[in-house]
Amino acid sequence: MVILGCREKSFASRNLGLIIMNQSPEKSPTPLAPHRPLEAFYSAPSARSRFVNDLFDATAPDYDWISGVMSLWTDRWYRKQALVRSGLRPGMRLLDVASGTGLMAEAAVGLGLEPAAVAGIDPSRGMLEQNRQRNPVALLQGRGENLPFRSATFDFVCMGYALRHVDDLRKLFGEFRRVLRPGGRLLILEITRPSSAMGLRLMQFYMRKLVPLMGRLRNRSVSTEKMLEYYWATIAECVDPAVILAALEEEGFQDVRRKTVGPLLSEYVACEREVREPDHIRLSSPDSPPGRGWSFAACIDLLNLRGVASARLAGQVPPSTP
Ligand SMILES: C[S@@+](CC[C@H](N)C(=O)[O-])C[C@H]1O[C@@H](n2cnc3c(N)ncnc32)[C@H](O)[C@@H]1O
């Protein structure tokens, strides 16, 4: 289901739009999971996304704290720097996939992007509720592997620390590419397993012992400890960066690169260059203004689930100048 959310009714009424459900032709390459099934947490691969969703729903109120403590409170500053480094500029349309509590979207708005030109999508309702309190951007409930936007809609797609949680990297990257306009850019932030044995041990100690202890002292929920265990397991088991880079290239991205920051952080950047015919049917009312920016005809309140789930993405954006 798609849920549209926005913070203020005035925002919604100012901005008319229609979201088009996924129009991409079904491709079925061999799925590429980000890690092997983790039986200690769920019984079968089919139970994984439910498990992940319940975990993020339960830990959403603690998420910002976890993000802060895991990064020694450099996380917000770092997200901004990474977005700037990879070419995000005011005037662009941004899709924040796995938007969570909205830290990436918040960084983008802090860099001067119009809130009306930013959309966030995430499957966890709990995370979206936190996000909604923070960001006056459009929010949708959904998964990165099946994006409910027409092709070539965004100048920039970002995903922060969620690669390990999707079902299929190939499908995800295919969707990223589809919704990016030619010349659009992609940034994926991820935590990568340290290559040295010492680094691995230090990280394991920090994530499995120290942070949970701090959580207990701060009365964080039991789910938060489980989340940290799960985080650690997914980082330790994640496919190698080379596999991620190869999958991005296979999906047709250009200038695919990985920048590392310290021993843990990876920034995957890529560019959608090819000029393609749109593969969608454009749905818009005859009176839709041709201007830039995008907008929503109706806003379903994320908490009350009222309203009409339709919106239109209209207009063209000027070429970006990264
Ligand atoms: C670690 S949080 C990252 C949140 C945010 N991007 C940030 O930088 O703080 C991971 C997020 O990925 C979301 N997620 C899990 N599976 C997903 C999927 N298949 N597609 C998109 N998001 C997903 C979770 O609900 C969660 O909000």
The ligand as an SDF file (V2000), in Angstrom:
LIG
                    3D

 27 29  0  0  0  0  0  0  0  0999 V2000
   19.0410    1.8160    9.3480 C   0  0  0  0  0  0  0  0  0  0  0  0
   17.5520    2.5500    8.8000 S   0  0  0  0  0  0  0  0  0  0  0  0
   18.1390    3.9000    7.8380 C   0  0  0  0  0  0  0  0  0  0  0  0
   17.2430    5.1060    7.8810 C   0  0  0  0  0  0  0  0  0  0  0  0
   17.7980    6.3460    7.1660 C   0  0  0  0  0  0  0  0  0  0  0  0
   18.0290    6.1100    5.7750 N   0  0  0  0  0  0  0  0  0  0  0  0
   19.0240    6.8890    7.8110 C   0  0  0  0  0  0  0  0  0  0  0  0
   19.9680    7.2620    7.0880 O   0  0  0  0  0  0  0  0  0  0  0  0
   19.0480    7.0110    9.0240 O   0  0  0  0  0  0  0  0  0  0  0  0
   17.0510    1.3880    7.5910 C   0  0  0  0  0  0  0  0  0  0  0  0
   15.6890    1.6720    6.9980 C   0  0  0  0  0  0  0  0  0  0  0  0
   15.4960    0.8150    5.8870 O   0  0  0  0  0  0  0  0  0  0  0  0
   14.1230    0.5290    5.8140 C   0  0  0  0  0  0  0  0  0  0  0  0
   13.9260   -0.6210    4.9200 N   0  0  0  0  0  0  0  0  0  0  0  0
   13.9450   -1.9270    5.2330 C   0  0  0  0  0  0  0  0  0  0  0  0
   13.6840   -2.6700    4.1370 N   0  0  0  0  0  0  0  0  0  0  0  0
   13.5240   -1.8070    3.1190 C   0  0  0  0  0  0  0  0  0  0  0  0
   13.2170   -1.9500    1.7200 C   0  0  0  0  0  0  0  0  0  0  0  0
   13.0690   -3.1490    1.1760 N   0  0  0  0  0  0  0  0  0  0  0  0
   13.0880   -0.8300    0.9780 N   0  0  0  0  0  0  0  0  0  0  0  0
   13.2630    0.3910    1.5130 C   0  0  0  0  0  0  0  0  0  0  0  0
   13.5430    0.5830    2.8280 N   0  0  0  0  0  0  0  0  0  0  0  0
   13.6720   -0.4980    3.6050 C   0  0  0  0  0  0  0  0  0  0  0  0
   13.7310    0.2990    7.2670 C   0  0  0  0  0  0  0  0  0  0  0  0
   12.3500    0.3570    7.4740 O   0  0  0  0  0  0  0  0  0  0  0  0
   14.5150    1.4010    7.9520 C   0  0  0  0  0  0  0  0  0  0  0  0
   13.7520    2.5600    8.0980 O   0  0  0  0  0  0  0  0  0  0  0  0
  1  2  1  0
  2  3  1  0
  2 10  1  0
  3  4  1  0
  4  5  1  0
  5  6  1  0
  5  7  1  0
  7  8  2  0
  7  9  1  0
 10 11  1  0
 11 12  1  0
 11 26  1  0
 12 13  1  0
 13 14  1  0
 13 24  1  0
 14 15  1  0
 14 23  1  0
 15 16  2  0
 16 17  1  0
 17 18  1  0
 17 23  2  0
 18 19  1  0
 18 20  2  0
 20 21  1  0
 21 22  2  0
 22 23  1  0
 24 25  1  0
 24 26  1  0
 26 27  1  0
M  CHG  2   2   1   9  -1
M  END
$$$$
